[in-house]
Amino acid sequence: MEAKNLSKENLYVEKVELNEQPYDKKTITYKDTMNGSSLVFYMTDVVKK
């Protein structure tokens, strides 16, 4: 699991990738993250509406 651009200002998630593919679900299950999966959160200071 990794959070890119994380800082005191960048508190909001801009996008999420699971195994280098866009992840659009609202929840992340244990099954989704198993077997060496890569989960990356891209952080921003702008609230996504």
C-alpha positions in Angstrom: 0.0 0.0 0.0 1.3 3.4 -1.0 0.1 7.0 -0.7 1.6 9.3 -3.4 1.8 13.0 -2.8 0.7 12.6 0.9 1.4 15.8 2.9 -0.3 18.0 5.5 -2.1 19.7 2.7 -2.9 16.7 0.5 -5.5 14.9 2.6 -8.0 13.8 0.0 -7.9 10.8 -2.4 -7.8 11.9 -6.0 -7.7 8.3 -7.4 -6.9 4.7 -6.4 -5.1 2.0 -8.4 -5.1 -1.7 -7.7 -2.4 -3.5 -9.6 -1.8 -0.5 -11.8 -5.5 -0.4 -12.9 -8.1 2.2 -11.9 -10.1 1.1 -8.8 -13.5 2.8 -8.8 -15.3 0.8 -6.0 -16.2 2.6 -2.8 -14.8 -0.2 -0.6 -11.7 -2.4 -0.7 -12.0 -6.0 0.4 -9.4 -8.2 1.9 -9.7 -10.5 -1.2 -8.9 -7.5 -3.5 -5.6 -6.8 -1.7 -4.2 -10.4 -1.3 -1.6 -12.3 -3.3 0.9 -9.5 -3.7 -1.4 -6.8 -4.9 -0.3 -3.2 -5.3 -2.7 -0.6 -3.9 -1.8 3.0 -4.6 -3.7 6.1 -3.4 -3.0 9.4 -5.2 -3.5 12.3 -2.8 -4.5 15.9 -3.4 -5.6 19.0 -1.6 -8.8 19.3 -3.6 -12.0 17.7 -2.5 -13.4 15.5 -5.3 -17.2 16.0 -5.6 
